[in-house]
Amino acid sequence: MGNKSVRVIAGAMVVAGWAGYAAAQSASEIKIVLPEQPANLEPCGTIITNVGQILSRNVVEPLTIIDPKSGQPTPGLATEWKQTDPNTWQLKLREGVKFQDGAAFDAEAVKFSIERMTGGKLTCSNIAKFGDAKLTVTPLDELTVEIKSDKPQPILPTLLSVVMIVSPNTPADAVNDPVGTGPFKLSSFTPQTVVLEAFDGYWGEKPAIAKASYVWRPESSIRAAMVETGEADLTPSIAIQDATNPETDFAYLNSETTAIRIDAGFAPLDDVRIRKALNLAIDWDGLAQLFGEDVQRASQMVVTGINGHDDKLAPWTFDAEKARALIAEAKAAGVPVDTEIELIGRNGIYPNGTEAMEAMMAMWQDVGLNVKLTMLDVNDWLRYLQKPFPESRGPNLLQMMHDNNKGDAAFTIPIFYTSAGSYSTFNDAALDKEVADAMAATGEDRTAKFKAIFAKVHDDLAVDIPMFHMIGYTRVGSRLEWKPDITTNSEIPLANIALKD
């Protein structure tokens, strides 16, 4: 059955399941269909795609906003900032801002939000972007706040773009009913949908959208059909085979890098020869066919344009014979190469993601490794992504997709490659020191040190398996005036969507 037939059937199913939506909605209401249900609506997890696309800059807002073209921080809830010494910054806060529950936005609210992030009572994915830095927040007056770090933070204003400010009435532990300062407030969150409604007390311009409903469908063809038939207005992610209509479908370099994390704490993955063999065993040209001709092979976990990206760092090539030789060499040295390795994938992580894992498993089996695939939903997958990892785990490979559109490798390197990194399975004191030196550096020295780290973890340590810098495909309905950009995989600000007359 061809793709067109699949889309027609999918469209019929959608019409049956969502009959009456188009008739019932008002002109200023929209529906967005996502690939997967959000694990939660905790504002401290907006770096997770399915949380950030709903909450970020809609319900909750950051202190700074990164310009997607320049990569530089611009005003958000903070309007200006200055560095008073290598470890200290002062921020001026926006006047006249209220939270959706009526609480005042001020320096105390900023102190509360940052201390909630760092207090340890909830698993906060966003704080991973700060590495192991310790922050001290001091209100200087109602709208001035001082932030001190235990180590130099030359790009603190950039880092603050992941600090989502929440009402001081928010509990210290995880929530699913966030209250922020954004242009939309949460109306409802059920297993079927999230609904946001415009917040009348918003400090900025009133958005054209009055209400947004989010639903989720794992099948790309169904998401595409929902927009095609008018049952939804936007889906941020469809597979290349479904991006068939140049009027509604847009391709863009989306700042996401796909990769496999190697859990280096277990044999045989603790042996560098096995880690290199895993990279060499993949037919990269064949695998790329799942993602389209514009996809780019990755040698590092950041895209071009991010400070620290090294254009000269070559990705691994396909050499199955060399992979077999490395495995044989490791086996002769006593490495238990026959041990079962669990490949852990995530349902809906990106279009054709399951197919990619199935293909990679077969390629690793072909060179003699005992790899078995387990696909998990996002809640279970998150247990393996960030510390503390499940104690019962054995040797494993984790399917990942990392988004860095913030302009600097500080949002990537400490998380993955330091001993204390939230996603790291690697412990190397010398590498920890290199990362700390790079994080404190500025200018060309900072860039050079980041490049050296990417080269070391790729060429010498083979810590992970970089796959591709991804091309995203988005379908936008005829009612909307909006196009995706490099930030779309982490946020879809509803205030940026216009309605056509």
SULURRA-V699063 format. One record per residue. N is the residue number from 1. RES is the residue in one letter. SS is DSSP state (h for helix, s for strand, l for the rest). PSI is psi in degrees with one decimal (none if undefined). Layout:
# SULURRA-V699063
n=(N/N)
res=(RES/RES)
ss=(SS/SS)
psi=(PSI/PSI)
This chain:
# SULURRA-V699063
n=(1/2/3/4/5/6/7/8/9/10/11/12/13/14/15/16/17/18/19/20/21/22/23/24/25/26/27/28/29/30/31/32/33/34/35/36/37/38/39/40/41/42/43/44/45/46/47/48/49/50/51/52/53/54/55/56/57/58/59/60/61/62/63/64/65/66/67/68/69/70/71/72/73/74/75/76/77/78/79/80/81/82/83/84/85/86/87/88/89/90/91/92/93/94/95/96/97/98/99/100/101/102/103/104/105/106/107/108/109/110/111/112/113/114/115/116/117/118/119/120/121/122/123/124/125/126/127/128/129/130/131/132/133/134/135/136/137/138/139/140/141/142/143/144/145/146/147/148/149/150/151/152/153/154/155/156/157/158/159/160/161/162/163/164/165/166/167/168/169/170/171/172/173/174/175/176/177/178/179/180/181/182/183/184/185/186/187/188/189/190/191/192/193/194/195/196/197/198/199/200/201/202/203/204/205/206/207/208/209/210/211/212/213/214/215/216/217/218/219/220/221/222/223/224/225/226/227/228/229/230/231/232/233/234/235/236/237/238/239/240/241/242/243/244/245/246/247/248/249/250/251/252/253/254/255/256/257/258/259/260/261/262/263/264/265/266/267/268/269/270/271/272/273/274/275/276/277/278/279/280/281/282/283/284/285/286/287/288/289/290/291/292/293/294/295/296/297/298/299/300/301/302/303/304/305/306/307/308/309/310/311/312/313/314/315/316/317/318/319/320/321/322/323/324/325/326/327/328/329/330/331/332/333/334/335/336/337/338/339/340/341/342/343/344/345/346/347/348/349/350/351/352/353/354/355/356/357/358/359/360/361/362/363/364/365/366/367/368/369/370/371/372/373/374/375/376/377/378/379/380/381/382/383/384/385/386/387/388/389/390/391/392/393/394/395/396/397/398/399/400/401/402/403/404/405/406/407/408/409/410/411/412/413/414/415/416/417/418/419/420/421/422/423/424/425/426/427/428/429/430/431/432/433/434/435/436/437/438/439/440/441/442/443/444/445/446/447/448/449/450/451/452/453/454/455/456/457/458/459/460/461/462/463/464/465/466/467/468/469/470/471/472/473/474/475/476/477/478/479/480/481/482/483/484/485/486/487/488/489/490/491/492/493/494/495/496/497/498/499/500/501)
res=(M/G/N/K/S/V/R/V/I/A/G/A/M/V/V/A/G/W/A/G/Y/A/A/A/Q/S/A/S/E/I/K/I/V/L/P/E/Q/P/A/N/L/E/P/C/G/T/I/I/T/N/V/G/Q/I/L/S/R/N/V/V/E/P/L/T/I/I/D/P/K/S/G/Q/P/T/P/G/L/A/T/E/W/K/Q/T/D/P/N/T/W/Q/L/K/L/R/E/G/V/K/F/Q/D/G/A/A/F/D/A/E/A/V/K/F/S/I/E/R/M/T/G/G/K/L/T/C/S/N/I/A/K/F/G/D/A/K/L/T/V/T/P/L/D/E/L/T/V/E/I/K/S/D/K/P/Q/P/I/L/P/T/L/L/S/V/V/M/I/V/S/P/N/T/P/A/D/A/V/N/D/P/V/G/T/G/P/F/K/L/S/S/F/T/P/Q/T/V/V/L/E/A/F/D/G/Y/W/G/E/K/P/A/I/A/K/A/S/Y/V/W/R/P/E/S/S/I/R/A/A/M/V/E/T/G/E/A/D/L/T/P/S/I/A/I/Q/D/A/T/N/P/E/T/D/F/A/Y/L/N/S/E/T/T/A/I/R/I/D/A/G/F/A/P/L/D/D/V/R/I/R/K/A/L/N/L/A/I/D/W/D/G/L/A/Q/L/F/G/E/D/V/Q/R/A/S/Q/M/V/V/T/G/I/N/G/H/D/D/K/L/A/P/W/T/F/D/A/E/K/A/R/A/L/I/A/E/A/K/A/A/G/V/P/V/D/T/E/I/E/L/I/G/R/N/G/I/Y/P/N/G/T/E/A/M/E/A/M/M/A/M/W/Q/D/V/G/L/N/V/K/L/T/M/L/D/V/N/D/W/L/R/Y/L/Q/K/P/F/P/E/S/R/G/P/N/L/L/Q/M/M/H/D/N/N/K/G/D/A/A/F/T/I/P/I/F/Y/T/S/A/G/S/Y/S/T/F/N/D/A/A/L/D/K/E/V/A/D/A/M/A/A/T/G/E/D/R/T/A/K/F/K/A/I/F/A/K/V/H/D/D/L/A/V/D/I/P/M/F/H/M/I/G/Y/T/R/V/G/S/R/L/E/W/K/P/D/I/T/T/N/S/E/I/P/L/A/N/I/A/L/K/D)
ss=(l/l/h/h/h/h/h/h/h/h/h/h/h/h/h/h/h/l/l/l/h/h/h/h/l/l/l/l/s/s/s/s/s/s/l/l/l/l/l/l/l/l/h/h/h/l/l/l/h/h/h/h/h/h/h/s/l/l/l/s/s/s/l/s/s/s/l/l/l/l/l/l/s/s/s/l/l/s/s/s/s/s/s/s/s/l/l/s/s/s/s/s/s/l/l/l/l/s/l/l/l/l/l/s/l/l/h/h/h/h/h/h/h/h/h/h/h/h/l/l/l/l/l/l/l/h/h/h/h/h/l/l/l/l/s/s/s/s/s/s/s/l/l/s/s/s/s/s/s/l/l/l/l/l/l/h/h/h/h/h/h/h/l/s/s/l/l/l/l/l/l/l/l/l/l/l/l/l/l/l/l/l/l/s/s/s/s/s/s/l/l/l/l/s/s/s/s/s/l/l/l/l/l/l/l/l/l/l/l/l/s/s/s/s/s/s/l/l/l/h/h/h/h/h/h/h/h/h/l/l/l/l/l/s/s/l/l/l/l/h/h/h/l/l/l/l/l/l/s/s/s/s/s/s/s/s/s/s/s/s/s/s/l/l/l/l/l/l/l/l/l/h/h/h/h/h/h/h/h/h/l/l/l/h/h/h/h/h/l/l/l/l/l/l/l/s/s/l/l/l/l/l/l/l/l/l/s/l/l/l/l/l/l/l/l/l/l/l/l/h/h/h/h/h/h/h/h/h/h/h/h/h/l/l/l/l/l/l/l/l/s/s/s/s/s/s/l/l/l/l/l/l/h/h/h/h/h/h/h/h/h/h/h/h/h/h/l/l/l/l/s/s/s/s/s/s/l/h/h/h/h/h/h/h/h/l/l/l/l/l/l/l/l/l/l/s/s/s/s/s/s/s/s/l/l/l/l/s/h/h/h/l/h/h/h/h/h/l/l/l/l/l/l/l/l/l/l/l/h/h/h/h/h/h/h/h/h/h/h/h/l/l/h/h/h/h/h/h/h/h/h/h/h/h/h/h/h/h/h/h/l/l/l/s/s/s/s/s/s/s/s/s/s/s/s/s/l/l/l/s/s/l/l/l/l/l/l/l/l/l/l/l/l/h/h/h/l/s/s/l/l)
psi=(129.2/167.5/-37.3/-42.1/-41.0/-43.5/-36.6/-45.5/-45.1/-41.2/-38.3/-41.0/-43.0/-43.7/-42.8/-40.4/-23.6/30.1/136.2/-7.0/-51.5/-37.2/-33.9/-27.3/150.4/169.6/-26.4/12.3/141.2/159.6/133.2/131.8/121.9/160.7/-25.4/155.7/137.5/140.4/-33.5/-178.2/41.1/121.5/-19.6/3.2/26.4/-9.2/-13.3/127.2/-51.0/-10.9/-48.6/-37.2/-22.4/-48.2/-41.2/123.4/10.7/-66.6/-46.3/151.2/151.4/169.5/-37.2/157.7/130.4/126.6/119.4/-19.4/-41.4/-20.8/8.4/148.8/139.0/164.5/137.9/-113.4/-17.9/135.5/-24.6/161.9/155.4/149.0/124.2/-22.1/173.0/-25.5/1.0/134.5/147.5/137.3/137.8/135.7/155.4/136.1/156.7/24.8/135.4/147.8/162.9/-13.9/9.0/-10.2/152.6/139.9/120.6/-172.5/-35.7/-35.8/-37.5/-44.8/-45.3/-47.5/-43.1/-40.7/-31.0/-40.1/-41.1/-2.6/-15.7/2.4/-7.2/154.3/110.7/100.5/-37.8/-33.4/-18.5/-28.0/-17.6/2.1/-137.1/20.8/143.2/126.0/139.2/124.3/127.4/116.7/128.3/-33.7/-171.2/-36.3/24.9/130.9/142.3/133.1/118.0/142.5/152.8/-5.4/158.0/137.2/78.9/-17.1/35.5/-42.0/-33.2/-45.3/-32.5/-6.9/-13.0/4.1/102.5/122.8/127.4/160.4/141.4/-8.2/1.4/135.3/158.8/-27.7/179.2/144.5/159.6/10.6/63.0/146.7/120.0/-157.1/5.4/175.5/-7.3/145.9/151.4/126.4/-45.1/154.2/110.8/172.2/-14.1/-27.9/156.7/135.6/128.2/142.4/147.9/140.1/114.0/-24.5/18.3/140.8/-23.1/-161.9/142.7/127.1/159.5/-26.3/132.3/-26.6/137.8/129.1/136.8/131.6/173.0/137.4/123.0/-25.6/122.7/-40.6/-34.8/-40.8/-45.5/-40.7/-36.0/-40.2/-39.3/-38.4/-2.0/4.9/-16.7/163.9/-18.9/137.9/126.0/-10.9/117.6/158.6/156.9/-36.5/-16.3/-7.4/75.0/-4.5/105.1/-15.7/-29.6/-13.8/131.2/133.2/143.3/147.3/116.7/10.6/0.7/137.3/123.9/148.5/169.2/123.4/134.1/122.5/92.9/2.4/-1.8/142.1/142.4/4.5/-9.7/-2.3/125.3/-27.7/-38.5/-39.4/-39.2/-38.8/-37.8/-39.3/-38.7/-21.3/-9.0/128.6/90.4/-37.1/-40.2/-42.2/-35.2/-22.1/-20.5/-17.1/-2.4/157.6/-17.8/-8.4/148.3/131.8/142.3/141.3/-4.2/165.4/14.9/154.0/167.1/138.3/-14.9/130.7/120.3/-17.6/136.1/106.4/-21.3/-7.0/113.6/137.3/162.2/144.1/168.2/118.9/83.7/-36.6/-40.9/-37.5/-45.1/-39.0/-41.3/-39.3/-42.4/-40.7/-42.2/-40.7/-41.7/-26.1/3.5/5.0/130.4/74.7/-14.8/-4.7/137.8/131.7/126.4/121.9/115.6/113.1/167.7/124.2/130.5/11.9/-38.6/158.2/134.6/21.2/-40.1/-42.2/-37.6/-42.7/-39.9/-41.3/-43.0/-39.5/-45.2/-38.5/-38.8/-37.5/-35.3/-31.0/3.2/8.8/148.8/81.0/131.0/138.8/133.8/123.5/131.2/153.2/166.5/-38.1/-45.1/-36.3/-38.3/-28.7/-32.1/-22.5/-46.4/152.8/150.1/132.4/157.4/129.8/-23.9/-3.1/156.1/-157.2/127.8/157.6/132.1/123.7/129.5/161.4/121.3/129.8/117.0/100.6/23.8/1.9/-6.1/142.3/-6.5/-21.1/-0.4/-56.2/-49.1/-32.8/-42.6/-27.6/-3.2/157.4/-34.7/-0.8/139.1/-31.1/1.9/138.6/11.4/137.9/112.3/106.7/-38.0/-40.3/-37.5/-42.6/-40.8/-41.8/-43.9/-41.4/-42.0/-39.2/-28.3/-11.1/165.8/167.4/-144.1/-30.6/-41.1/-47.4/-47.7/-40.1/-38.9/-43.2/-40.6/-37.3/-46.2/-39.5/-41.0/-45.8/-22.8/-56.8/-40.6/-45.5/-23.0/54.9/-32.2/-173.9/87.0/136.7/-82.4/147.6/120.1/149.2/124.5/149.7/124.2/141.9/126.3/125.8/163.5/-16.7/-20.0/145.9/96.7/143.8/149.7/159.6/-168.8/-17.4/-4.6/-30.1/-9.4/-16.3/148.2/83.2/115.0/-28.1/-17.0/-3.0/126.1/153.5/132.2/148.7/none)
